[in-house]
Amino acid sequence: MNYRHAYHAGNHGDVLKHALLAAIIVKLREKPAPIFILDTHAGTGTYDLTGPEAAKTEEWRIGIERVLQANASDLDPYLATVRAINPPGSLATYPGSPAIAAALMRPGDRLVLCELHPEDVRTLRNWARGKPGIAVHQRDGYEMLKAALPPPEGRGLILVDPPYEAPDELQKLGQAIVAGYRRWPGGRWLIWHPIKDRAPIWRLEETLIAQGLGNILAAELLVGPVDGVGLAGSGVLLINPPYGIETLLMGMLPRLQSALAPVHGSFAIRPLGGR
């Protein structure tokens, strides 16, 4: 458990993941019934961009800072959550996925957060204290898929964003997704992954298709070449995406690429399963 997201908060991967997280929650809110959201690897809630971790890498400067300057209207729900926790015209704090989900929840919606790192879970609990509808568990996120699914609300979203430190992480991820999907076939999934080498990603996609998961949308945003060594970008797998998300992605990804990597960047959207 050496990975600490504070070093990477607000980078290009966060921008892709969190822009989509906000967009999907907004889509789910179009119906009045309560929403359940499970964040399997939640982190700390918010991140101090002036702290020593973020200052060491300053990845946010070529991530969220550039996107805020671009000010794309189709990113409004996401960017609004960033602006809301910062003084006007400044950027000192970045909202993690728990803060973004909490900002977009309605009364009656429910957010379940899982985090294993002892220090991070203490910070997360402090952040969540007093916020209605939010529960924090110091528990393995993959195990929580068994415990929390299917939710009584019957509709909602599962965000899966593991640290990808273990060599077999993608294999564990695939097994966990398949098991969770079988418990709750109607759930919406947002699964984020880094892109260094395409082969492991292809194997994950093949596993999900072979296990009968349908209606999968894959999207990626690259900021550099895929060479098997450095972090070229990141991607998402959307299982049962809400209606309209593919169209939104078609407008969102070109704007993100233009803001984050106008010269060497690229993006792609691919349907993987039955539509």
Secondary structure, 3 states (H helix, E strand, C coil): CCCCHHHCCCCHHHHHHHHHHHHHHHHHCCCCCCCEEEECCCCCCEEECCCHHHHHHCHHHHCHHHHHHHCCHHHHHHHHHHHHCCCCCCCCEEECHHHHHHHHCCCCCEEEEECCCHHHHHHHHHHHCCCCCEEEECCCHHHHHHHHCCCCCCCEEEEECCCCCCCCHHHHHHHHHHHHHHHCCCCEEEEEEEECCHHHHHHHHHHHHHCCCCCEEEEEEECCCCCCCCCCEEEEEEECCCCCHHHHHHHHHHHHHHHHCCCCCEEEEEECCCC
